[in-house]
Amino acid sequence: MRRLFWDIETSPNVGYFWQSGYKLFIPPENIIRERAIICICYKWEDEDDVHSLEWNKGDDKKLIKSFSKIINEADELIAHNGDRFDIKWFNGRHLIHGLDPIPQSKTIDTLKIARKYFRLNSNKLDYLAQVLLGEGKIQVPFSLWSRVMDNEPSAMKEMIRYCKKDVLLLERVYERLAAYDTPKTHMGVMMGKERWTCKHCGSESVTVSKTKVTSAGIIQKQMQCGDCHRYYSIAENVWRDYLVAKCKEG
């Protein structure tokens, strides 16, 4: 299993407008400088280092090409609000640069997990990190983005530092939330084991906690892992394989 935690920082459009305020229409022909991805920071689950890619004075084509190769190495992409923001932003810039399409990736969005299972005061990464980990994001002013767009070297260093911290918080928040979510990849099968093994961690130290029946009349067994203590369900035919394996052990 190769899980990739990632985050992007983006620049605003630059254009002409007559006044500022809410609910104002600015047509796309008023844009004189298209927005782009300033940097992408990412970390593999089994590594300590957080890596970074950055644009070349406003040009993000090389950054996009480099991260496309990295995405293809991942089994799961994990980001906060990644399904709505990060991956679509990345795909949009990929399209604009006329690059070859990349395979559709399996994504995990920590914002969606937080919204689905909990009723918290906020689902923002900064809030989740503060209440779950006791620390939040690095606070930076909007002027940092304008300094980056003016190509100040020190500003880019600050932006990378800010983005890397988000990736570290993202991984730790995911570890807290993941126990409540249904895994998108069966870890046991990924490790070459039987389907009855733990979907979360791949452990064979699992037991049946109860029998469930769906509205369609399908019988399932709810399992609990003795190692990570998480729950998951298996079909009755998979449960029979589990019984055979346990009989052989006994």
SULGI-V330284 format. One record per residue. N is the residue number from 0. PSI is psi in radians with two decimals (* if undefined). OMEGA is omega in degrees with one decimal (NA if undefined). NEAR is the number of other ideal C-beta (glycine too) atoms within 12 Angstrom. Layout:
# SULGI-V330284
N&PSI&OMEGA&NEAR  N&PSI&OMEGA&NEAR
This chain:
# SULGI-V330284
0&2.18&176.0&27  1&1.81&177.6&23  2&2.32&-178.6&32  3&2.07&175.0&39  4&2.31&-175.0&43  5&2.80&179.8&47  6&2.58&178.2&45  7&2.70&170.7&42  8&2.35&-172.8&41  9&2.72&177.3&29  10&2.70&176.0&33  11&2.82&169.5&18  12&2.67&172.7&20  13&2.26&-177.7&19  14&-3.08&179.2&17  15&2.37&174.3&14  16&2.66&-172.9&16  17&-0.43&179.1&11  18&2.80&177.9&10  19&2.80&179.6&8  20&-3.02&-178.7&9  21&2.62&173.9&6  22&0.77&176.1&7  23&2.45&179.9&12  24&2.12&174.2&12  25&1.90&-176.6&19  26&2.64&-177.4&12  27&-0.42&178.6&12  28&-0.19&176.8&11  29&-0.12&179.3&16  30&2.23&178.1&16  31&-0.22&176.3&13  32&2.00&-176.2&15  33&2.46&176.2&21  34&2.79&-177.5&25  35&3.05&176.8&36  36&2.08&-179.2&43  37&-0.85&-178.3&38  38&2.73&171.5&39  39&2.21&175.2&44  40&2.47&-174.9&36  41&2.76&-177.7&41  42&2.33&172.7&34  43&2.51&-174.5&24  44&-0.63&-175.5&28  45&0.25&179.0&14  46&2.76&179.9&16  47&-0.52&-173.0&12  48&2.47&171.3&15  49&2.14&-177.1&29  50&2.87&-179.8&24  51&2.59&171.6&32  52&2.49&-178.3&33  53&2.72&-179.8&34  54&2.94&177.7&33  55&1.50&178.5&19  56&0.83&177.3&19  57&-0.26&179.4&23  58&2.02&-176.3&21  59&0.22&-176.2&34  60&-0.81&-179.6&23  61&-0.70&177.3&22  62&-0.79&-179.2&34  63&-0.78&-179.8&34  64&-0.71&-178.4&26  65&-0.75&-177.3&26  66&-0.41&176.0&39  67&-0.70&178.8&28  68&-0.66&-179.7&19  69&-0.75&179.0&27  70&-0.71&-177.5&34  71&-0.29&178.5&20  72&-0.21&-172.5&20  73&2.49&171.5&31  74&-0.60&178.4&26  75&2.41&175.1&31  76&2.19&-176.9&42  77&2.20&178.8&45  78&2.81&177.0&43  79&2.09&-171.8&40  80&0.46&-175.8&29  81&-0.62&-177.6&37  82&-0.59&-177.5&25  83&-0.50&-172.9&16  84&-1.26&-168.7&24  85&-0.90&-174.8&40  86&-0.62&178.8&33  87&-0.66&174.8&20  88&-0.84&-178.7&31  89&-0.80&179.8&38  90&-0.65&179.3&29  91&-0.78&178.2&21  92&-0.60&176.0&32  93&-0.78&179.4&26  94&-0.82&-177.8&17  95&-0.65&-179.2&18  96&-0.06&176.5&23  97&0.51&-178.7&11  98&2.76&179.4&22  99&2.47&179.6&13  100&2.62&176.9&14  101&2.70&179.0&22  102&2.58&177.2&15  103&2.31&-174.6&12  104&2.66&172.8&32  105&2.10&-174.0&25  106&2.62&172.6&33  107&2.17&-176.0&40  108&1.94&-178.3&34  109&-0.46&175.9&43  110&-0.74&179.3&32  111&-0.67&178.6&26  112&-0.79&-179.2&34  113&-0.74&-179.5&32  114&-0.61&-174.5&22  115&-0.71&-170.0&17  116&-0.25&-173.0&18  117&2.74&170.8&22  118&1.57&-176.8&9  119&2.90&179.2&21  120&-0.50&177.8&12  121&2.63&175.9&18  122&0.18&178.0&26  123&2.61&-178.3&23  124&-0.70&-178.9&42  125&-0.80&179.6&26  126&-0.83&-179.7&22  127&-0.74&179.7&34  128&-0.69&-178.9&32  129&-0.77&-176.7&20  130&-0.46&-177.9&22  131&-0.55&-173.5&25  132&-0.29&-178.8&23  133&0.20&176.1&12  134&2.64&-177.4&20  135&-2.91&-179.5&23  136&2.81&170.7&27  137&2.26&-179.2&23  138&2.16&-179.5&14  139&2.58&179.4&23  140&2.84&177.4&14  141&-0.43&-179.8&13  142&-0.40&177.6&14  143&-0.69&-179.6&27  144&-0.70&179.3&27  145&-0.61&177.5&18  146&-0.67&176.7&21  147&-0.72&-179.8&34  148&-0.35&173.9&26  149&0.12&175.0&17  150&0.67&173.8&19  151&2.10&-178.6&17  152&-0.71&-179.1&14  153&-0.54&-180.0&14  154&-0.70&178.6&27  155&-0.66&177.3&29  156&-0.73&178.2&19  157&-0.70&-179.9&26  158&-0.75&178.7&38  159&-0.74&178.6&32  160&-0.76&178.7&23  161&-0.79&-177.6&32  162&-0.70&179.2&41  163&-0.68&178.5&32  164&-0.67&177.4&30  165&-0.69&-180.0&43  166&-0.73&178.3&43  167&-0.74&177.3&31  168&-0.71&179.4&37  169&-0.83&-178.3&47  170&-0.76&-177.7&36  171&-0.65&176.5&28  172&-0.73&178.3&40  173&-0.74&-179.8&39  174&-0.57&178.8&26  175&-0.63&-175.7&24  176&-0.52&-169.9&33  177&-0.51&-177.8&31  178&-0.39&-178.0&22  179&-0.21&-173.2&21  180&2.73&174.4&28  181&2.17&-177.7&20  182&2.53&178.3&32  183&-0.22&177.2&23  184&2.30&178.2&27  185&1.85&-175.0&28  186&-0.66&-179.8&31  187&-0.83&178.5&33  188&-0.68&177.2&20  189&-0.56&-179.9&23  190&0.09&178.3&19  191&0.34&-178.1&13  192&3.13&-178.5&22  193&2.82&-175.6&27  194&-0.32&-180.0&29  195&-0.20&178.6&35  196&2.91&-175.3&33  197&2.20&178.8&35  198&-0.45&-175.7&36  199&-0.82&-173.5&32  200&-0.18&178.7&28  201&0.07&-177.6&28  202&2.59&174.3&25  203&-0.07&179.5&25  204&1.31&-175.7&20  205&2.68&178.8&37  206&2.76&176.8&24  207&2.24&179.1&26  208&-0.58&175.4&19  209&2.92&177.0&15  210&2.41&179.0&17  211&2.63&176.4&22  212&2.21&-179.1&14  213&2.99&178.3&13  214&-0.38&178.0&7  215&0.02&179.1&8  216&0.30&179.8&9  217&2.23&-179.5&15  218&2.29&177.4&20  219&2.69&174.8&25  220&2.22&174.5&29  221&2.17&-177.0&24  222&2.67&171.9&34  223&2.37&-179.3&25  224&2.36&178.6&29  225&-0.22&-179.7&19  226&-0.97&-178.8&18  227&-0.15&175.0&24  228&0.29&179.2&18  229&2.82&-178.9&26  230&2.68&174.0&27  231&2.91&-177.5&37  232&2.59&176.4&30  233&2.71&178.3&35  234&2.84&-176.1&21  235&-0.65&179.6&22  236&-0.56&176.2&17  237&-0.63&177.3&27  238&-0.65&177.6&28  239&-0.64&174.7&19  240&-0.64&177.6&21  241&-0.76&179.9&28  242&-0.72&178.6&20  243&-0.77&-179.1&15  244&-0.71&-179.2&20  245&-0.58&176.6&19  246&-0.67&179.1&10  247&-0.62&178.3&11  248&-0.64&-176.3&10  249&*&NA&7
